[in-house]
């Protein structure tokens, strides 16, 4: 089954807690702190895999959870890092946050990875909080909770050329003749329900061609299965517009059919109006097709569009078509600008405001502090430990949070919420 859309829930692993421990050895009466760090949680990663052709694996199983990191231990023993969950997806998969619609990644090259849910950081052990004035820190950091989100995946085929046209114009027969693809073929509308992809040999070149299921008028507005199929044309370098020279079951005029499909393509994506195109008049072996072919040839010549009259049944005209399309694809590839920037290998989802400190007054005498780092500090603090809380307050003050709150109008006794915790504001905390 060909599945080109999927929605999954990704939950990364939480980080392990740091350890609060002190050396307890014979003949070492004043052993210092030796708590190890917690391990980081595993990520949920989508991997672009050239061997994957569909999103069918995510049509039935939708929930994926990475392994959590283990806690640190005494004797400076760090916890183990949680294993990542790696999910292979086809090339051409666009990944979005299901809630916001934000594009996380467009995976078009083999090996590209999109981290859709990041594992939590492991908490630091108490060995990290030892200072000349704090010889025996009685606190450590908790592990950071993991990220979790619903993500949508949408596959857009990566093909050099796409066969488009009304239903039953013979696209499936053409791709079967051109390549080793074996789609279902029958003389009735909507025989093809999913796109087919084939590799065509053309002299010393080869190219991929996609057989896109038949479009109908109104496809760009969702009529039929328009939206589901039109997106597979967006990435193609060349459009092979197939027209039935016999008029088909509806006895549709070939010129009117060409104009109608072109209108649907442009309505879906305006840039398709400038996409290179060839016209393919099919069913040349049928009665009356020669006269219609002459009219289509004149139409194509007037617009300087290459035209080929063929019969997918007898093979007439197929070799010149394949050689010409192969050369056009080769020339289009050569004309592509060389991207000086290296291909991005790893994508992560970062909110634009993640690194920024933002103060918001939510009510009289009530403020909230936003910023990924500051919220993480609070989450990783053991709130019931007075020494840990005092360290957090000084840390926030040094980072400029206190000054920002004062500038926003906060006064002693006001409520300040950071992440899941609400504090009573107290200005003037001294640095260590």
Long-range contacts (C-beta under 8 A, 24 or more apart in sequence): 1-54, 1-56, 1-59, 1-194, 2-53, 2-54, 2-56, 2-194, 2-195, 3-54, 3-55, 3-56, 3-58, 3-59, 4-54, 4-55, 4-154, 4-155, 4-156, 4-194, 4-195, 4-228, 4-232, 5-55, 5-152, 5-153, 5-154, 5-155, 5-228, 6-55, 6-58, 6-59, 6-62, 6-152, 6-153, 7-58, 7-62, 7-98, 7-150, 7-151, 7-152, 7-153, 8-58, 8-62, 8-63, 8-64, 8-87, 8-150, 8-151, 8-153, 9-62, 9-63, 9-64, 9-148, 9-149, 9-150, 10-44, 10-64, 10-85, 10-116, 10-117, 10-148, 10-149, 10-150, 10-151, 11-44, 11-63, 11-64, 11-65, 11-66, 11-117, 11-146, 11-147, 11-148, 12-41, 12-42, 12-43, 12-44, 12-65, 12-66, 12-117, 12-118, 12-119, 12-120, 12-146, 12-147, 12-148, 13-40, 13-41, 13-42, 13-43, 13-65, 13-66, 13-67, 13-68, 13-69, 13-82, 13-83, 13-119, 13-120, 13-146, 14-41, 14-68, 14-69, 14-119, 14-120, 14-143, 14-144, 14-145, 14-146, 15-39, 15-40, 15-41, 15-68, 15-69, 15-119, 15-120, 15-121, 15-122, 15-123, 15-143, 15-144, 15-145, 15-146, 16-40, 16-41, 16-68, 16-69, 16-70, 16-71, 16-72, 16-79, 16-80, 16-122, 16-123, 16-143, 17-71, 17-72, 17-122, 17-123, 17-140, 17-141, 17-142, 17-143, 18-71, 18-72, 18-122, 18-123, 18-124, 18-125, 18-126, 18-128, 18-140, 18-141, 18-142, 18-143, 19-71, 19-72, 19-73, 19-74, 19-77, 19-125, 19-126, 19-140, 20-125, 20-126, 20-137, 20-138, 20-139, 20-140, 21-73, 21-74, 21-75, 21-125, 21-126, 22-74, 22-136, 23-75, 32-127, 32-130, 32-135, 32-136, 33-125, 33-126, 33-127, 33-129, 33-130, 33-136, 33-137, 34-74, 34-75, 34-76, 34-125, 34-127, 35-72, 35-73, 35-74, 35-76, 35-125, 35-126, 35-127, 35-140, 36-72, 36-73, 36-74, 36-75, 36-76, 36-77, 36-78, 36-79, 36-125, 36-127, 37-72, 37-78, 37-79, 37-122, 37-123, 37-124, 37-125, 37-128, 38-69, 38-70, 38-71, 38-72, 38-78, 38-79, 38-122, 38-123, 38-124, 38-125, 38-141, 38-143, 39-69, 39-70, 39-71, 39-72, 39-78, 39-79, 39-80, 39-81, 39-82, 39-122, 40-69, 40-81, 40-82, 40-119, 40-120, 40-121, 40-122, 41-66, 41-67, 41-68, 41-69, 41-81, 41-82, 41-119, 41-120, 41-122, 41-143, 41-144, 41-146, 42-66, 42-67, 42-68, 42-69, 42-81, 42-82, 42-83, 42-84, 42-85, 42-119, 43-84, 43-85, 43-115, 43-117, 43-118, 43-119, 44-84, 44-85, 44-87, 44-115, 44-116, 44-117, 45-84, 45-85, 45-86, 45-87, 45-113, 45-114, 45-115, 45-116, 46-87, 46-88, 46-89, 46-93, 46-95, 46-105, 46-107, 46-113, 46-114, 46-116, 46-153, 47-86, 47-87, 47-88, 47-89, 47-111, 47-112, 47-113, 48-88, 48-89, 48-90, 48-91, 48-93, 48-107, 48-108, 48-109, 48-110, 48-111, 48-112, 48-113, 49-88, 49-89, 49-90, 49-91, 49-110, 50-91, 50-110, 51-88, 52-88, 52-89, 52-90, 52-91, 53-90, 53-197, 54-90, 54-155, 55-89, 55-90, 55-93, 55-153, 55-155, 57-87, 57-88, 58-87, 58-153, 66-117, 66-119, 66-146, 68-119, 68-120, 68-143, 68-146, 69-119, 69-120, 69-122, 69-143, 71-143, 72-122, 72-123, 72-125, 72-140, 76-125, 76-127, 78-122, 78-125, 79-122, 81-122, 82-119, 84-119, 86-113, 89-153, 89-155, 90-155, 91-158, 92-155, 92-156, 92-157, 92-158, 92-235, 93-153, 93-154, 93-155, 93-156, 94-153, 94-154, 94-155, 94-156, 95-151, 95-152, 95-153, 95-347, 96-151, 96-152, 96-153, 96-154, 97-149, 97-150, 97-151, 97-349, 98-149, 98-150, 98-151, 98-152, 99-149, 99-150, 102-349, 104-151, 104-347, 104-348, 104-349, 105-347, 107-347, 108-158, 109-343, 111-345, 112-343, 112-344, 112-345, 112-346, 112-347, 113-345, 113-346, 113-347, 114-346, 114-347, 114-348, 115-346, 115-347, 115-348, 115-349, 116-149, 116-151, 116-349, 117-146, 117-147, 117-148, 117-149, 118-146, 118-147, 118-348, 119-146, 119-147, 120-144, 120-145, 120-146, 120-147, 121-376, 121-380, 123-380, 129-391, 131-432, 133-432, 134-432, 137-387, 138-385, 138-387, 139-382, 139-385, 139-387, 139-388, 139-391, 140-382, 141-380, 141-381, 141-382, 142-379, 142-380, 142-381, 142-382, 143-380, 144-376, 144-379, 144-380, 145-379, 149-349, 154-231, 156-231, 156-232, 156-234, 156-235, 157-195, 157-197, 157-210, 157-232, 157-235, 157-236, 158-208, 158-235, 159-197, 159-208, 159-209, 159-210, 159-232, 159-235, 159-236, 160-207, 160-208, 160-209, 160-236, 160-237, 160-238, 160-329, 160-332, 160-333, 161-207, 161-208, 161-209, 161-210, 161-236, 161-237, 161-238, 161-239, 161-240, 161-325, 161-329, 162-209, 162-210, 162-212, 162-232, 162-233, 162-236, 162-238, 162-239, 162-240, 163-209, 163-210, 163-211, 163-212, 163-240, 163-242, 163-280, 164-212, 164-215, 164-233, 164-239, 164-240, 164-241, 164-242, 164-261, 164-265, 165-214, 165-215, 165-241, 165-242, 165-243, 165-244, 165-257, 165-261, 166-214, 166-215, 166-216, 166-243, 166-244, 166-248, 166-252, 166-257, 166-260, 166-261, 167-191, 167-213, 167-214, 167-215, 167-216, 168-214, 168-244, 168-248, 168-249, 169-214, 169-242, 169-243, 169-244, 169-248, 169-257, 169-282, 170-242, 170-244, 170-282, 170-283, 170-312, 171-211, 171-212, 171-214, 171-242, 172-196, 172-211, 173-282, 173-312, 173-313, 174-211, 174-240, 174-242, 174-280, 174-282, 174-310, 174-312, 175-209, 175-211, 176-312, 177-312, 177-315, 177-318, 178-209, 178-318, 178-322, 179-209, 181-211, 183-211, 189-214, 189-249, 190-214, 190-224, 193-225, 195-229, 195-232, 200-322, 200-325, 200-326, 202-322, 202-323, 202-325, 202-326, 202-327, 202-329, 203-323, 203-326, 203-327, 205-326, 205-327, 205-329, 205-330, 206-326, 207-325, 207-326, 207-329, 207-330, 209-240, 209-325, 210-236, 215-261, 215-264, 217-260, 217-264, 218-264, 219-264, 219-268, 220-264, 220-265, 220-267, 220-268, 221-267, 226-264, 226-268, 230-264, 230-265, 230-268, 230-269, 233-265, 233-268, 233-269, 233-272, 234-269, 234-272, 236-275, 237-275, 237-276, 237-329, 237-332, 237-333, 238-275, 238-276, 238-277, 238-278, 238-325, 238-328, 238-329, 238-332, 239-265, 239-272, 239-275, 239-276, 239-277, 239-278, 240-277, 240-278, 240-280, 240-325, 241-277, 241-278, 241-279, 241-280, 242-280, 242-282, 243-279, 243-280, 243-281, 243-282, 243-296, 244-282, 244-283, 245-281, 245-282, 245-283, 245-284, 245-286, 245-288, 245-289, 245-292, 245-293, 245-296, 245-309, 246-283, 246-286, 246-287, 246-288, 246-289, 246-292, 247-292, 254-281, 254-292, 254-295, 254-296, 255-295, 255-296, 255-299, 258-296, 258-299, 276-328, 276-332, 277-305, 278-305, 278-306, 278-307, 278-308, 278-321, 278-324, 278-325, 278-328, 279-305, 279-306, 279-307, 279-308, 280-307, 280-308, 280-310, 280-321, 281-307, 281-308, 281-309, 281-310, 282-310, 282-311, 282-312, 283-311, 283-312, 283-313, 284-309, 284-310, 284-311, 284-316, 284-317, 285-311, 285-313, 285-314, 285-316, 357-399, 357-400, 357-401, 357-404, 359-404, 359-405, 359-407, 359-408, 359-410, 361-408, 361-409, 362-417, 365-411, 365-413, 365-414, 365-415, 366-414, 366-415, 366-417, 367-405, 367-408, 367-409, 367-410, 367-414, 367-415, 367-416, 367-417, 367-425, 368-416, 368-417, 368-418, 369-401, 369-404, 369-405, 369-416, 369-417, 369-418, 373-399, 374-399, 374-401, 374-418, 374-419, 375-418, 375-419, 376-419, 378-418, 378-419, 378-420, 378-421, 379-419, 379-420, 381-421, 383-421, 393-423, 393-426, 393-429, 394-429, 394-430, 394-431, 394-432, 397-429, 397-431, 398-431, 402-427, 402-429
